[in-house]
Amino acid sequence: MTNVAVVGAGAMGEAIVSGMLQNGWDPADVVLAVRREDHAAALRERYGVEVTDAVTAAARGDVVLIGVKPYDVAGVLAEIGPHLRPSALVASLAVGLSTSVLESALPDGTAVARVMPNTPAQVGAGVSVISAGSHCDEEQAGRIEAIMGSVGTVVRVPESLQDAAGAISGSGPAYVFLVVEALVEAGVHLGLPRTTSTELVVQTLLGSAQLAAQTGDHPAVLRERVTSPGGTTAAGLRALEDRGVRAAFLAAAEAARDRSRAIGG
């Protein structure tokens, strides 16, 4: 087993730890680092893992996950860098920060990877986009893929596509939740009780996603199967197209990509 250190066990870091343990990782192979003692005590009780300071945790890790905010990453790397194992892989979960930025903040030759997970990882249904740095070999890349695979699907992309991928999968849940919210409100306006509207919307999105995943059919084909000529769905789709729904999603994705680039820059 690989020893894994998680520095900054917020919601995402904790979700990863939970997924690892549920998939057979030994708690003895996992060590966390958090700042607040009350949080540390809760994590120890919940998962039976060691919770300590950042330097001690990082020194133990074959893989060191950095789960702090982007503006805190440089300080954490400066703190833990001198104490890393020579063969350690440092993987950042922070948006926007390139592998070259990570490498420049660590001792020469340190292997790094850039990882963008998303919040459905909290229920084991996430997708993580991974890009390896210049010193990260295939074995090390496989380690981080195994870790992130414990909370969902893993997709490896060239780093040049990381900002774009993050704009879709990293920010995507927020777009989906906005659609859920909007459809629930639409149902309420049409006279449905809120609880009924919510159940209908959530199950419809869940079922539609499963249908797309299991059939592998193009979404346009699946959409056409729902859309009878001159029917109710056709009328609804026309209203969405008239209001530029496709252009709105494209604009949202471009804005998220550009913001990721700005954070990294």
N, C-alpha and C positions, 0 to 999 in steps of 0.2 A: 504494500500500500504506500501511496505517496503521502508525506506529511504536508498538510495544508494549513497555512496561517491566513486568517482573515483579519485585516487591519481596518477597522471601521465597520462594525457589524450592525448597520442600520437595517431598514426593512429588506433591502436586497441582499445584503450580506447574510442576514439571518435566514432568509428564504433559501439561499444556496446551502448553508449549513444544514438546515432541516432536510432539504432534498438529498444531500449526501448521506446523512444518517439513515434516512428511510430506504436508501438504495444500497445499504450494506457497509458503509464506511464505519470504521471503528472510531468511537469518540476519542480514543487515545491518540489518534492520528490527526486530530483537528484542534487548533488553538486559536482563540479569538483575542482581539485587542479592542477595548472600548475605553472611553474616558470616564464615564460616570460609574461609580461603584454600585449604585442601585441597579443600573442596567446590567453590569457584570454579574451581580448576584442572581438576577432573574435568568440570565443565559445559562449560568452554571446549573441552576435548578432545573431548567427546562430541558437541557440537552446533555448534561453530564460531561461537558467539555471544560478544558482549562481556559480561563479568561485572565489575561495578564496585560502588561504594557506592550506597546508597539515594538520596541526593540527586542524584547524577549520572544515575542511571538514570531517576528520575522526571522530571527536567528534559527528557529526550529523548522522553518518551512522549506520543503522542496519546491512548492508553489506558494507564492505570497500574493493573495488577492488584496488590492487596494480599493476599499469601498467608501472612501471619503469624497466630499464635494471637489469639483475640479480645482477650485482656488486653494484647497488644502493639500493637494497632492504633492506639490513641490516640497513643502515643509516636511511631509511624512517621508518622502524619498530621501531627503537629506539626512533625516534622523536615522532611518534604518539601513541606508546604503552600506556603511562601513561594517555592518554586522551580518550581512547576508552570506549564505553559503555560496561558494564559488559556482556551484552548478544550479543555483536557484533560478526559477522563472518568476518574474514579477509581472502580474497581470492587472491592469488598471480597468476599473469599471466606469471611470469618469468620462463623460461626454466630451468630445472635441480634442482631447489631448493625443497627439500623434505618438507613434512608437519612437520616433527620433527625439521628441521632447523628453519622453521617459528615459531613453538611453542616456541622454546628455546629463540627466540629474542623478545617475547612478554610476558606480565604478565601471571603468572600461571593460567591455566584453559581457556585461550583464545581459542575460536573455530577458526580453520583455514581450508582452502581447497586449493588444488592445481589445477589450471585450465590451460589447454593448448588449446587455440583457434587456428584458422588458418586464413589466409588473406582473403579467400572468405567471411568471416564475414562482410567485407566491402560492400558487395552487398546482404547481408541477406542469403547467401548460405554456411555459414561456418559449421564446426563441431568442437565442444569443448569437450575435454576429461577432466573429473572431478574425483578427488579423495579426499575424506573427511579425515580430521585429527582425532586424537583420541578424541577430545572434541566436534566435530561437530555432532549434532544430526540430525535426519531425517528432521525435520522442517527446520533447517538451510540449509541442503543440498538441500532441495526443493527450497529454496529461490535462491540459486546460479544457480540452473538448470533453474528456470524461467527467470532469468536475461539473461543467455547465450542462452536460447531458443529463445530469441528475435532476434538473428542474425544467426539462423540455428539449426542444429541438436545437441543434447547433448548425450554423451555416458559416463556412469560412469564405471570406472575400478578400480580394486585394485591398490594401489599405486605401487606395485612391477612391474606393467605393464605400468606405466606412461611414462618411457623413451622410451619403445618400441612403444607405441601408438603415442607419439610425433614424433618419427622417420618416421611414416607413414603419419599421418594427418597433423602434424605441419610443417614438412619439405616437405610433399608430393606435395603441389602446385608448389614448385620450380622444382621438377622432371617433373611435368606435363608441366610446361612452357618450360622446356628444350626440351621435346618431341615436343611441338608446334613449337618452334624455329627450331628444326632439320627438321621437316616435311615441314615447310614453305620453308626452304632453299633447301630441296630436290626438291620441286615443281619448284622453280626458276631454279635450275640446269636442270630440265627436259623441261624448256622453258615457264613455266607459268609466267604471270605477277605477281609481288609480291603481289599486292592487291588481285588478284584472288586466289593465293595460300593460302594467309592468311585466306580469307573467307572460302575456302574449308576445311582447317585444323581445324579452330576454330569451325565451325558448325559440322564437323564430330565428334570431341571430345565431344561437347555438346550433340549431338544426341545419341552418343554411351553411354554416362553416363546416359542419361535419359532412354534409352532402358534397361540398366542393372538394374537401380533402379525400373523401373515400372514392368518389367517381373519377377525380382527376380531369373532369371535363372543363373546357374553357368557361369562365364565368359568363361570357356572352351567350353561350349555348344554354347554360342553366337559366339565365334570365329569360331567354326566348321561350323556354318550356313553361314558364309561368305566365307569359304574356300572350293572351288570345287576341286576335285582331279585333279592334274596336271594343275591347273589354275594359274592365275596371282597372286592371294593372297597367294597361297601355295608357289610360288617361292619367294615372298617377305618375308614370314615368315621364310623360310629356311635360307635366308640371315641373318635375325636377330638372329636366333638360332645359326648359325655358328659363329657369332660375340659375343655370350655370353650375350645377352640382359638380360636374367633372372638372371644370376650371377651378372651382373652389378647392377641391382636394389637391389638384396640382399646385396651386398657389401655396397651400398649407405645407406641402412636402418641400417645396423650394425654400420657403421661409425657414423651416426647421433645419434643412441642410445648411443654409447660409448662416444661421445662428450657431450651429455646431462648428463651422469653419471659423467664425469670429471668436468663439471661446478658445479654440485651439490656437488661434493666431496671436 
